């Protein structure tokens, strides 16, 4: 069973990481392109042979990026030593497993299954033969273990972590011990003393350089994660705008159909023309959103391919190979600077119809391609007096049209008529009204006014008389809660309260009793 499990693991490793994407066989003399993808040297040579003779670049069959062929030909490309060593290790393990599986599973007696291994005489006895083995005087002292344990002991452990000493290609008897940043190459002590001794050459020990290199890559990858979050946020915003467009398109069609039904005998053809116009504009704008989404996804797909290759390389390659590939790695990581996401444009997500009474030669209506808001009324001015504001934060209305405004700077709740005429206000320090630092405000269908005030929700009537209060956090009585209430919303039966301090949204009955709490890290002031 252990043998089968080991074979399965080796197969998965080979298929997932050690097979050339071109020939689908284990790598043979793997070479790495500038995009960090690796292929068998022979496969790359066959690809080049199929190209035009004067071609000096090779295209990666995975990501389609081009690599300049060195003057020495494909043989001069960087070798993937870590892939070669992994292939050798897998083949060694498979050979050992092949020897183990070749062992007969039947005891030599021909009657039972071989389940034991005698380490002294190299037999594989069944249970009965083992008992007989132990009774015979000449073999009773032999060491016998289970066949499964013996097979596992024959599988040598992986040795990828053994340090590798690389020798200089110029001074063959000197090990590589420095990395020259100026030349982007590994050098030995002789190289440092002879060819790289001038002041323009900056070289460090390999350990110091690899530590700095890994840190630099980690920082870039962390910045990429921020970029990924930006992509997700932008995609969500585009999807939201796109959904809104579909709803508005549906509403526009509905409005058109309603008008068409009212004057069915006169406007059937005109209704169709107008619907076609709306659909055309909607399709054109939807294609714009689709184009933006596809562009952003393509950017992230290309980025993810590069990041996957870099992560595999940083995890599996040894220090020497990493430093040899440092220029290519850093060049590939520069893709972040080129990432540009199409922003979410909400303007084109609106589409509507302004219908009018149709005359014999007039259109059924006109297409509205943008929202038009008009100021109906404004009131108040900057200041601290009655009807004036320093920071108008929240607003709500009673059913009769009276307007309520909270000023968080003045810690004051003001009441205005529907035309904006100042009526009265409640400020901090007025014990009769119980307010300290109001922030959020909402009004029910029954004209009950709910206000978030520090750790409490306070309820008032239309005359701004205090009715009751409740505390969403049960820990407030002991002073242990970090509660800091912000917004509040109501319907006919429930009250929802956001708690910035505890990062939750709690839902209550109108009397303040808790229904449920929901954690939400996006809660903010």
C-alpha positions as CSV (number, residue, x, y, z in Angstrom):
1,X,0.0,0.0,0.0
2,X,2.9,2.4,0.9
3,X,4.5,1.4,-2.5
4,X,1.3,2.3,-4.4
5,X,0.9,5.6,-2.5
6,X,4.5,6.6,-3.3
7,X,4.1,5.7,-7.0
8,X,0.9,7.9,-7.1
9,X,2.8,10.9,-5.6
10,X,5.7,10.5,-8.0
11,X,3.3,10.4,-11.0
12,X,1.6,13.6,-9.8
13,X,4.9,15.4,-9.4
14,X,6.1,14.3,-12.8
15,X,2.9,15.2,-14.6
16,X,2.4,18.5,-12.8
17,X,5.9,19.9,-12.8
18,X,8.5,17.8,-14.6
19,X,7.0,17.3,-18.0
20,X,8.0,19.4,-21.0
21,X,4.9,21.3,-22.3
22,X,5.9,20.5,-25.9
23,X,6.7,16.8,-25.8
24,X,4.8,15.9,-22.6
25,X,7.7,13.8,-21.4
26,X,10.2,14.3,-18.5
27,X,12.5,17.1,-19.2
28,X,15.8,16.4,-21.0
29,X,18.4,19.1,-20.8
30,X,15.8,21.7,-19.9
31,X,16.5,25.3,-21.0
32,X,14.7,28.4,-19.7
33,X,13.4,31.3,-21.8
34,X,13.2,34.9,-20.7
35,X,9.6,34.4,-19.6
36,X,10.9,31.8,-17.1
37,X,9.1,28.9,-18.9
38,X,11.3,25.8,-19.5
39,X,11.4,23.3,-22.3
40,X,13.7,20.4,-23.5
41,X,16.6,21.7,-25.6
42,X,15.7,19.2,-28.4
43,X,12.1,20.5,-28.4
44,X,13.3,24.1,-28.8
45,X,15.7,23.1,-31.5
46,X,12.9,21.4,-33.4
47,X,10.7,24.6,-33.0
48,X,13.6,26.7,-34.4
49,X,14.1,24.4,-37.4
50,X,10.4,25.0,-38.4
51,X,10.9,28.8,-38.4
52,X,12.5,30.9,-41.0
53,X,16.3,30.6,-41.1
54,X,16.9,34.3,-40.4
55,X,14.7,34.3,-37.3
56,X,16.7,35.3,-34.2
57,X,13.9,35.0,-31.7
58,X,11.9,32.1,-30.4
59,X,8.3,32.3,-29.2
60,X,7.3,30.6,-26.0
61,X,4.5,28.1,-26.8
62,X,2.9,28.7,-23.4
63,X,2.7,32.6,-23.1
64,X,3.7,33.6,-26.7
65,X,6.4,35.9,-25.4
66,X,9.6,36.2,-27.5
67,X,13.1,35.4,-26.4
68,X,16.2,36.6,-28.2
69,X,18.4,33.6,-29.1
70,X,21.9,34.1,-27.8
71,X,24.9,34.2,-30.1
72,X,25.9,30.7,-29.1
73,X,22.5,29.3,-30.1
74,X,19.8,27.7,-28.0
75,X,22.5,25.7,-26.1
76,X,23.6,29.0,-24.5
77,X,20.2,29.6,-22.9
78,X,20.0,29.3,-19.1
79,X,19.8,25.7,-18.0
80,X,17.1,24.7,-15.5
81,X,19.4,22.8,-13.1
82,X,16.8,22.4,-10.4
83,X,14.4,20.7,-12.9
84,X,17.2,18.4,-14.1
85,X,18.0,17.4,-10.5
86,X,14.3,16.8,-9.8
87,X,13.9,14.6,-12.8
88,X,16.9,12.5,-11.8
89,X,15.5,12.2,-8.3
90,X,12.1,11.1,-9.5
91,X,13.6,8.5,-11.9
92,X,15.8,7.1,-9.0
93,X,12.7,6.8,-6.8
94,X,10.7,5.1,-9.6
95,X,13.6,2.6,-10.1
96,X,13.6,1.7,-6.5
97,X,9.8,1.3,-6.5
98,X,10.1,-0.9,-9.6
99,X,12.5,-3.2,-7.8
100,X,10.1,-3.5,-4.9
101,X,7.1,-4.2,-7.0
102,X,9.0,-6.9,-8.9
103,X,9.2,-9.0,-5.7
104,X,6.8,-11.9,-5.8
105,X,3.7,-11.6,-3.6
106,X,3.4,-15.4,-3.2
107,X,5.5,-17.4,-0.7
108,X,7.8,-20.1,-2.1
109,X,5.6,-22.7,-0.5
110,X,3.0,-21.7,-3.1
111,X,0.2,-21.8,-0.5
112,X,0.2,-18.4,1.2
113,X,0.8,-14.7,0.5
114,X,4.3,-13.4,1.3
115,X,4.0,-10.9,4.2
116,X,7.4,-11.1,5.8
117,X,11.1,-10.6,4.9
118,X,14.0,-12.5,6.4
119,X,17.0,-10.1,6.5
120,X,19.4,-13.0,6.9
121,X,18.4,-15.3,4.1
122,X,16.5,-12.8,1.9
123,X,13.3,-14.9,1.8
124,X,9.8,-13.6,1.7
125,X,7.8,-16.2,3.8
126,X,4.1,-16.3,4.5
127,X,2.8,-16.4,8.1
128,X,3.0,-20.2,8.4
129,X,6.5,-20.4,6.8
130,X,7.6,-17.6,9.2
131,X,6.5,-19.7,12.2
132,X,8.4,-22.7,10.7
133,X,11.4,-20.5,10.1
134,X,11.4,-19.6,13.8
135,X,11.2,-23.2,14.9
136,X,14.2,-24.5,12.9
137,X,17.4,-24.3,15.0
138,X,19.5,-22.9,12.1
139,X,17.1,-20.0,11.3
140,X,15.3,-19.3,14.6
141,X,17.7,-16.4,15.3
142,X,17.2,-14.7,11.9
143,X,15.8,-11.2,11.9
144,X,12.4,-11.0,10.3
145,X,10.4,-7.8,9.6
146,X,7.2,-7.1,7.7
147,X,7.5,-6.9,3.9
148,X,6.0,-3.5,3.8
149,X,8.5,-2.1,6.3
150,X,11.4,-3.6,4.3
151,X,10.1,-2.1,1.1
152,X,9.8,1.4,2.6
153,X,13.3,1.1,4.0
154,X,14.6,0.5,0.5
155,X,13.3,3.9,-0.8
156,X,16.0,6.5,-0.2
157,X,14.9,10.0,1.0
158,X,15.1,13.0,-1.3
159,X,18.3,15.0,-1.1
160,X,17.3,18.2,-2.9
161,X,18.3,20.3,0.2
162,X,22.0,19.3,0.0
163,X,24.2,22.3,-0.6
164,X,25.7,22.5,-4.1
165,X,29.2,24.0,-4.7
166,X,29.3,25.7,-8.1
167,X,32.7,26.4,-9.6
168,X,33.7,29.4,-11.6
169,X,33.4,28.9,-15.4
170,X,36.6,31.0,-15.9
171,X,38.8,29.9,-13.0
172,X,37.7,26.3,-12.8
173,X,39.4,25.5,-9.5
174,X,37.7,28.4,-7.6
175,X,34.2,28.2,-6.2
176,X,31.7,31.0,-6.9
177,X,31.4,33.2,-3.8
178,X,30.4,36.7,-4.9
179,X,27.7,38.3,-7.0
180,X,28.5,41.4,-9.1
181,X,25.5,43.7,-9.2
182,X,27.2,45.8,-11.9
183,X,27.6,42.9,-14.3
184,X,24.6,40.8,-13.0
185,X,26.8,37.7,-12.7
186,X,28.3,35.2,-10.2
187,X,32.0,35.5,-9.7
188,X,34.8,33.8,-7.7
189,X,37.5,35.4,-5.6
190,X,39.9,35.5,-8.6
191,X,37.3,37.3,-10.7
192,X,36.8,39.8,-7.9
193,X,40.6,40.4,-7.7
194,X,41.2,40.6,-11.4
195,X,38.3,41.5,-13.6
196,X,35.9,43.1,-11.1
197,X,38.3,45.1,-8.9
198,X,37.6,48.5,-10.2
199,X,35.4,51.0,-8.3
200,X,32.6,50.7,-10.8
201,X,32.0,47.1,-9.9
202,X,29.8,46.5,-6.9
203,X,29.9,42.9,-5.6
204,X,28.7,41.2,-2.4
205,X,28.8,37.8,-0.8
206,X,26.3,35.4,-2.3
207,X,24.4,35.0,1.0
208,X,24.0,38.8,1.4
209,X,22.9,39.2,-2.2
210,X,20.4,36.4,-2.2
211,X,18.9,37.7,1.1
212,X,18.5,41.2,-0.5
213,X,17.1,39.6,-3.7
214,X,14.5,37.5,-1.9
215,X,13.4,40.5,0.1
216,X,13.1,42.6,-3.1
217,X,11.0,39.9,-4.8
218,X,8.8,39.5,-1.6
219,X,8.2,43.3,-1.6
220,X,7.2,43.3,-5.3
221,X,4.9,40.3,-4.8
222,X,3.2,42.1,-1.8
223,X,2.6,45.1,-4.0
224,X,1.1,42.8,-6.6
225,X,-1.3,41.5,-4.0
226,X,-2.5,45.1,-3.6
227,X,-2.9,45.3,-7.3
228,X,-4.9,42.1,-7.3
229,X,-7.2,43.6,-4.7
230,X,-7.6,46.7,-6.8
231,X,-8.5,44.4,-9.8
232,X,-11.1,42.6,-7.7
233,X,-12.6,45.9,-6.5
234,X,-12.7,47.3,-10.0
235,X,-14.2,44.2,-11.5
236,X,-17.0,44.2,-8.8
237,X,-17.7,47.8,-9.5
238,X,-17.9,47.2,-13.3
239,X,-20.2,44.2,-12.7
240,X,-22.4,46.3,-10.5
241,X,-22.7,49.0,-13.2
242,X,-23.4,46.4,-15.8
243,X,-26.2,44.9,-13.7
244,X,-27.6,48.3,-13.2
245,X,-27.6,48.9,-16.9
246,X,-29.5,45.7,-17.4
247,X,-32.1,46.7,-14.9
248,X,-32.4,50.2,-16.4
249,X,-32.7,48.6,-19.9
250,X,-35.5,46.4,-18.5
251,X,-37.3,49.4,-17.0
252,X,-36.9,51.4,-20.2
253,X,-38.4,48.6,-22.2
254,X,-41.3,48.4,-19.7
255,X,-41.9,52.1,-20.0
256,X,-41.9,51.9,-23.7
257,X,-44.4,49.0,-23.7
258,X,-46.7,50.8,-21.3
259,X,-46.9,53.8,-23.5
260,X,-47.3,51.7,-26.6
261,X,-50.2,49.8,-25.1
262,X,-51.9,53.2,-24.3
263,X,-51.8,54.2,-27.9
264,X,-51.6,50.8,-29.5
265,X,-53.3,51.7,-32.8
266,X,-51.0,54.6,-33.6
267,X,-47.6,53.9,-32.2
268,X,-46.8,50.1,-32.7
269,X,-44.2,50.8,-35.3
270,X,-42.7,53.8,-33.5
271,X,-42.5,51.8,-30.3
272,X,-40.4,49.1,-32.1
273,X,-38.1,51.8,-33.5
274,X,-37.5,53.3,-30.1
275,X,-37.0,49.9,-28.5
276,X,-34.4,49.1,-31.2
277,X,-32.6,52.4,-30.4
278,X,-32.6,51.6,-26.7
279,X,-31.3,48.1,-27.4
280,X,-28.6,49.4,-29.7
281,X,-27.3,51.9,-27.2
282,X,-27.5,49.2,-24.4
283,X,-25.6,46.7,-26.5
284,X,-22.9,49.2,-27.4
285,X,-22.4,50.2,-23.8
286,X,-22.6,46.6,-22.7
287,X,-19.8,45.8,-25.2
288,X,-17.8,48.6,-23.6
289,X,-18.2,47.0,-20.2
290,X,-17.4,43.6,-21.6
291,X,-14.3,45.0,-23.3
292,X,-13.2,46.6,-20.0
293,X,-13.7,43.3,-18.1
294,X,-11.9,41.2,-20.7
295,X,-9.0,43.7,-20.7
296,X,-8.6,43.6,-17.0
297,X,-8.9,39.8,-16.8
298,X,-6.4,39.4,-19.6
299,X,-4.0,41.7,-17.6
300,X,-4.4,39.6,-14.5
301,X,-4.2,36.3,-16.4
302,X,-0.8,37.3,-17.8
303,X,0.3,38.6,-14.5
304,X,-0.7,35.4,-12.7
305,X,1.2,33.3,-15.2
306,X,4.4,35.3,-14.5
307,X,3.8,35.2,-10.7
308,X,3.2,31.4,-10.8
309,X,6.5,30.9,-12.6
310,X,8.4,33.2,-10.3
311,X,7.0,31.6,-7.2
312,X,7.9,28.1,-8.5
313,X,11.4,29.3,-9.3
314,X,11.9,31.1,-6.0
315,X,10.7,28.0,-4.2
316,X,12.6,25.3,-6.1
317,X,15.8,26.8,-7.5
318,X,19.0,27.0,-5.5
319,X,20.7,30.2,-4.6
320,X,23.3,30.1,-7.4
321,X,20.7,29.5,-10.1
322,X,18.4,32.3,-8.6
323,X,21.3,34.8,-8.8
324,X,22.0,33.7,-12.4
325,X,18.4,34.3,-13.3
326,X,18.1,37.5,-11.2
327,X,18.0,39.8,-14.3
328,X,15.3,37.7,-16.0
329,X,13.2,37.5,-12.8
330,X,13.4,41.2,-12.1
331,X,12.7,42.0,-15.8
332,X,9.6,39.8,-15.7
333,X,8.4,41.4,-12.4
334,X,8.4,44.8,-14.1
335,X,5.1,43.8,-15.7
336,X,3.4,45.5,-12.6
337,X,4.4,48.9,-13.9
338,X,2.5,48.2,-17.1
339,X,-0.7,46.9,-15.4
340,X,-3.4,49.3,-16.2
341,X,-7.0,48.5,-15.4
342,X,-9.9,49.9,-17.2
343,X,-11.9,51.9,-14.5
344,X,-15.5,51.4,-13.8
345,X,-17.5,54.1,-15.6
346,X,-21.0,54.3,-14.1
347,X,-22.2,57.1,-16.5
348,X,-23.0,54.7,-19.4
349,X,-24.8,52.3,-17.0
350,X,-27.9,54.6,-17.1
351,X,-30.4,54.4,-19.8
352,X,-34.0,55.5,-19.7
353,X,-36.9,56.8,-21.7
354,X,-38.8,60.1,-21.6
355,X,-42.2,59.3,-23.1
356,X,-44.6,61.9,-24.4
357,X,-48.0,62.0,-26.0
358,X,-47.5,60.8,-29.5
359,X,-48.8,62.8,-32.5
360,X,-49.1,61.4,-36.0
361,X,-45.7,62.4,-37.1
362,X,-43.8,62.5,-33.8
363,X,-41.6,59.8,-32.2
364,X,-42.9,57.8,-29.3
365,X,-40.3,59.2,-27.0
366,X,-36.6,59.9,-26.7
367,X,-33.7,57.9,-25.2
368,X,-32.1,59.3,-22.1
369,X,-28.5,58.3,-22.0
370,X,-27.5,60.1,-18.8
371,X,-29.1,60.9,-15.4
372,X,-30.2,64.5,-14.9
373,X,-30.6,65.8,-11.4
374,X,-32.1,69.2,-10.7
375,X,-31.9,71.1,-7.4
376,X,-35.3,71.6,-6.0
377,X,-34.6,73.5,-2.7
378,X,-31.7,74.3,-0.4
379,X,-31.6,75.8,3.0
380,X,-29.2,76.7,5.8
381,X,-25.8,78.3,5.8
382,X,-22.4,77.8,7.5
383,X,-22.3,78.9,11.1
384,X,-23.3,77.9,14.6
385,X,-26.6,79.7,15.0
386,X,-30.1,78.3,14.7
387,X,-30.6,76.8,11.2
388,X,-26.9,76.9,10.5
389,X,-24.4,74.1,10.0
390,X,-20.7,73.3,10.6
391,X,-20.9,69.7,9.4
392,X,-24.3,68.4,8.2
393,X,-23.7,64.6,8.4
394,X,-27.1,62.9,8.2
395,X,-30.6,63.7,7.1
396,X,-34.1,62.1,7.4
397,X,-37.8,63.1,6.9
398,X,-41.1,62.6,8.7
399,X,-44.1,61.7,6.7
400,X,-45.4,65.3,6.8
401,X,-42.2,66.4,5.0
402,X,-40.4,67.9,8.0
403,X,-36.7,67.5,7.6
404,X,-34.2,66.4,10.3
405,X,-30.5,67.2,10.1
406,X,-27.6,66.0,12.3
407,X,-24.6,68.3,12.7
408,X,-21.7,66.1,14.0
409,X,-19.5,69.1,14.7
410,X,-22.0,71.0,16.8
411,X,-23.4,67.7,18.1
412,X,-26.9,69.0,17.3
413,X,-30.1,67.6,15.8
414,X,-32.2,70.3,14.0
415,X,-35.8,70.2,12.7
416,X,-36.9,72.1,9.6
417,X,-40.2,72.4,7.7
418,X,-40.5,70.8,4.2
419,X,-39.6,74.2,2.7
420,X,-36.4,74.5,4.8
421,X,-37.7,76.8,7.5
422,X,-35.9,76.3,10.9
423,X,-38.2,75.0,13.6
424,X,-36.2,73.7,16.6
425,X,-33.1,71.9,17.6
426,X,-31.6,69.6,20.2
427,X,-28.0,69.9,21.2
428,X,-25.5,68.2,23.6
429,X,-26.1,69.1,27.2
430,X,-29.9,69.3,26.9
431,X,-30.6,66.7,29.5
432,X,-34.3,66.7,28.7
433,X,-33.6,65.3,25.3
434,X,-30.8,62.8,26.3
435,X,-28.5,63.5,23.3
436,X,-24.7,63.5,23.6
437,X,-23.0,63.0,20.2
438,X,-25.6,62.1,17.6
439,X,-24.3,60.5,14.3
440,X,-26.8,58.3,12.3
441,X,-30.5,59.0,11.9
442,X,-33.5,57.1,10.4
443,X,-37.3,57.4,10.6
444,X,-39.9,54.6,10.6
445,X,-43.2,54.6,8.7
446,X,-44.8,55.4,12.0
447,X,-42.6,58.5,12.5
448,X,-40.4,57.1,15.2
449,X,-37.0,58.8,15.0
450,X,-33.9,56.5,15.7
451,X,-30.5,58.1,16.4
452,X,-27.2,56.4,17.0
453,X,-25.5,58.2,20.0
454,X,-22.1,56.8,21.0
455,X,-22.9,53.3,22.3
456,X,-26.7,53.6,22.3
457,X,-29.6,53.9,19.9
458,X,-32.1,56.6,21.1
459,X,-35.7,56.9,20.0
460,X,-37.7,60.2,19.7
461,X,-41.2,61.2,18.5
462,X,-42.1,63.9,16.0
463,X,-41.8,66.6,18.7
464,X,-38.3,65.4,19.4
465,X,-39.3,64.1,22.8
466,X,-37.3,61.2,24.2
467,X,-39.2,57.9,24.0
468,X,-36.7,55.2,24.9
469,X,-33.2,53.8,24.2
470,X,-31.4,50.5,23.8
471,X,-27.7,49.3,23.8
472,X,-26.8,46.9,20.9
473,X,-23.7,45.7,22.8
474,X,-24.5,43.7,26.0
475,X,-21.0,44.4,27.4
476,X,-21.6,48.1,27.7
477,X,-23.1,47.7,31.2
478,X,-19.7,46.5,32.4
479,X,-17.7,49.1,30.4
480,X,-15.9,46.4,28.4
481,X,-17.3,47.0,25.0
482,X,-15.5,48.8,22.1
483,X,-18.8,49.7,20.6
484,X,-19.0,52.8,18.4
485,X,-22.3,53.1,16.6
486,X,-22.4,54.9,13.3
487,X,-25.3,54.4,10.8
488,X,-28.8,53.2,11.4
489,X,-31.6,52.1,9.0
490,X,-35.2,51.0,9.7
491,X,-38.2,49.4,8.1
492,X,-41.7,48.7,9.4
493,X,-40.5,46.1,11.9
494,X,-36.7,46.1,12.3
495,X,-33.7,48.4,13.0
496,X,-30.2,47.8,11.6
497,X,-27.3,49.4,13.3
498,X,-23.6,49.5,12.2
499,X,-21.0,49.3,14.9
500,X,-17.7,50.7,13.7
501,X,-15.9,49.8,17.0
502,X,-16.9,46.1,17.0
503,X,-17.1,45.8,13.1
504,X,-20.6,44.3,13.1
505,X,-24.1,45.0,11.8
506,X,-26.8,44.2,14.3
507,X,-30.5,43.8,13.6
508,X,-33.1,44.5,16.2
509,X,-36.8,44.6,16.7
510,X,-38.3,48.1,17.1
511,X,-38.2,47.7,20.9
512,X,-34.4,47.1,20.8
513,X,-34.3,43.3,21.3
514,X,-31.6,41.7,19.3
515,X,-32.5,39.5,16.3
516,X,-29.0,38.8,14.9
517,X,-25.5,40.2,14.5
518,X,-23.3,40.0,11.4
519,X,-19.5,40.5,11.3
520,X,-18.4,43.0,8.6
521,X,-14.9,44.3,8.4
522,X,-16.0,46.9,5.8
523,X,-18.0,48.9,8.4
524,X,-16.6,52.4,8.7
525,X,-17.5,55.9,9.9
